[in-house]
Amino acid sequence: MTPPVFSHGSLRLYLLALLDERPRHGYELIQALSERFGGTYSPSAGTIYPRLAKLEEEGLVTKEADGRKTVYAITDAGRAELEARRPELDAIEDEVTDSIRRLADGVRASVNDAMRSLRADLASAASEAKRAAKSGSGSGGSGGSGGTTNLHVDSNRAVHEAELVINEFRQQLRTDLRTQAHRGRVSAGAVDRLRSQLAQVRADLLAELQRGA
């Protein structure tokens, strides 16, 4: 189980600190937190908005509509509380640093587990291929069964490599999207084009596989 990123009450104060930098809407706060954690943690809307509503209720932030977005801004009372609790905020920054380290360790462990699993699968496939080759040689060297097994081994290896390529692409694209979103450059149209192009890539790949390429 992943340890809590913020201790009780810390996220509330951290949100005030982010709003002290400049007014933001809810998604910008979520994105700012995600960037602070290097993408290893991203709070849900269900985590952020109730706390913003509580801060507004206490008079520490205000909100106003900006088109379809609701922008939150810190009040003078919010700044006063932030200043009064500055030592706590410094401690929270230390907590955040520790949390980033724990989350990064968890990500590395997951990647290492995945790589170990891949190596085990490849070793198992290689062992199976050797057994099949010996069996084919002992039965007169027809090679029919061994040839089929080798095809399966090569196919499974290619699938693992494809999964690695897909995961790398996903991580790179996720980073690019977050960077551009921070600059306000990601639109619904861009997402629609991405969906369409990915569907076309999938269709082209399936067609190529079905042709036996």
C-alpha positions in Angstrom: 0.0 0.0 0.0 1.3 3.4 -0.9 2.0 5.6 2.2 0.0 8.8 2.5 1.5 11.7 0.5 0.2 14.4 2.9 -0.4 14.1 6.6 -3.7 15.2 8.0 -4.3 18.9 7.3 -1.2 19.3 5.3 -2.8 19.4 1.8 -5.1 22.2 3.0 -2.2 24.4 3.9 -0.3 23.4 0.7 -3.2 24.5 -1.4 -3.1 27.9 0.3 0.6 28.1 -0.6 -0.1 27.3 -4.2 -2.9 29.9 -4.4 -0.6 32.5 -2.7 1.6 32.2 -5.8 -1.3 33.1 -8.1 -5.0 32.3 -8.6 -5.6 28.9 -10.2 -8.6 26.8 -11.2 -8.9 23.3 -9.8 -7.2 21.5 -12.6 -4.2 23.8 -12.4 -3.9 23.0 -8.7 -4.0 19.3 -9.5 -1.4 19.8 -12.2 0.8 21.9 -10.0 0.8 19.1 -7.4 1.5 16.5 -10.0 4.5 18.5 -11.4 5.8 19.0 -7.8 5.8 15.2 -7.4 7.4 14.6 -10.8 4.3 12.8 -12.1 4.5 10.1 -9.4 1.4 11.5 -7.6 -1.6 13.2 -8.9 -4.5 14.0 -6.5 -8.1 13.3 -7.7 -10.7 16.0 -8.1 -12.5 14.3 -5.2 -9.5 15.1 -3.1 -9.0 18.7 -4.1 -12.4 20.3 -4.5 -13.8 19.4 -1.1 -10.8 21.0 0.5 -11.2 24.1 -1.7 -14.9 24.3 -0.6 -13.8 24.1 3.0 -11.2 26.9 2.5 -13.9 29.0 0.9 -16.3 28.4 3.7 -13.7 29.5 6.2 -13.1 32.7 4.2 -9.5 31.8 3.3 -10.1 31.6 -0.5 -12.6 33.0 -2.9 -13.8 31.7 -6.2 -15.2 33.3 -9.4 -16.3 31.9 -12.7 -14.0 32.4 -15.7 -15.9 31.0 -18.6 -16.4 27.3 -17.9 -13.7 27.4 -15.2 -13.9 28.3 -11.6 -10.8 30.3 -10.5 -9.8 30.2 -6.8 -7.8 33.0 -5.2 -6.4 33.4 -1.7 -7.8 36.1 0.6 -6.1 38.4 3.1 -7.3 36.0 5.8 -5.7 33.1 3.9 -2.4 34.9 3.6 -2.5 35.7 7.3 -3.0 32.1 8.2 -0.3 31.0 5.8 2.1 33.5 7.4 1.2 32.4 10.9 1.8 28.7 10.0 4.9 29.3 7.9 7.0 26.8 10.1 4.3 24.1 9.4 4.6 24.9 5.7 8.3 24.4 5.8 7.8 21.0 7.5 5.2 20.1 4.8 7.9 20.8 2.2 10.1 18.3 3.9 7.2 15.8 4.0 6.7 16.3 0.3 10.4 15.7 -0.4 10.2 12.5 1.6 7.0 11.4 -0.2 8.6 12.0 -3.6 11.5 9.8 -2.6 9.1 7.0 -1.4 7.0 7.2 -4.5 10.0 7.3 -6.8 11.3 4.2 -5.0 8.0 2.5 -5.6 8.0 3.4 -9.3 11.6 2.0 -9.6 10.5 -1.2 -7.8 7.6 -1.6 -10.2 9.8 -1.1 -13.2 12.4 -3.6 -11.8 9.7 -6.1 -11.1 8.4 -5.7 -14.7 11.9 -6.2 -16.1 12.5 -9.3 -13.9 9.2 -10.7 -15.1 10.2 -10.1 -18.8 13.5 -11.7 -18.3 11.9 -14.7 -16.7 9.4 -15.0 -19.5 12.1 -14.9 -22.1 14.2 -17.4 -20.2 11.2 -19.7 -20.0 10.5 -19.3 -23.7 14.2 -20.1 -24.5 14.1 -23.2 -22.4 10.9 -24.3 -24.1 12.5 -23.8 -27.5 15.5 -25.9 -26.5 13.3 -28.8 -25.3 11.3 -28.7 -28.5 14.5 -28.7 -30.6 15.8 -31.8 -28.7 12.4 -33.5 -29.1 12.4 -32.8 -32.8 15.9 -34.1 -33.2 15.2 -37.3 -31.3 12.1 -38.1 -33.4 14.0 -38.0 -36.7 14.7 -34.3 -37.1 11.5 -33.4 -38.9 11.7 -30.1 -37.1 7.9 -29.5 -37.7 7.0 -29.1 -34.0 10.2 -27.3 -33.1 9.6 -24.9 -36.0 6.2 -24.1 -34.7 7.5 -23.6 -31.1 10.2 -21.3 -32.3 7.6 -19.2 -34.1 5.7 -18.9 -30.8 8.8 -18.0 -28.9 9.7 -15.3 -31.5 6.1 -14.0 -31.4 6.0 -13.8 -27.6 9.3 -12.0 -27.6 8.0 -9.5 -30.1 4.9 -8.9 -28.0 7.0 -8.2 -25.0 9.1 -5.7 -27.0 6.0 -4.1 -28.3 4.7 -3.7 -24.8 7.9 -1.9 -23.8 7.6 0.4 -26.8 4.0 1.2 -26.0 4.8 1.9 -22.3 7.7 4.2 -23.3 5.5 6.0 -25.8 2.8 6.4 -23.2 5.2 7.9 -20.6 6.8 10.3 -23.2 3.4 11.4 -24.5 2.1 11.9 -21.0 5.0 14.1 -20.2 4.5 16.1 -23.4 0.8 16.5 -22.8 1.3 17.8 -19.2 4.0 20.2 -20.4 1.8 21.6 -23.1 -1.3 21.7 -20.9 0.6 23.8 -18.5 1.0 26.3 -21.3 -2.7 26.0 -22.3 -2.0 24.3 -25.6 -4.0 21.0 -25.2 -7.4 21.2 -26.8 -10.3 18.7 -27.2 -9.5 18.7 -30.9 -6.0 17.6 -30.3 -7.3 14.7 -28.1 -9.7 13.7 -30.9 -6.9 13.7 -33.4 -4.8 11.6 -31.1 -7.6 9.1 -30.6 -8.2 8.9 -34.4 -4.5 8.5 -35.2 -4.0 5.8 -32.6 -7.0 3.9 -33.9 -5.5 4.1 -37.4 -2.2 2.9 -36.2 -3.9 -0.1 -34.5 -5.9 -0.9 -37.6 -2.8 -0.7 -39.9 -0.9 -3.0 -37.5 -3.7 -5.5 -37.3 -4.0 -5.6 -41.1 -0.2 -6.1 -41.4 -0.3 -9.0 -38.9 -3.3 -10.6 -40.6 -1.4 -10.6 -43.9 1.3 -12.6 -42.1 4.0 -9.9 -42.4 
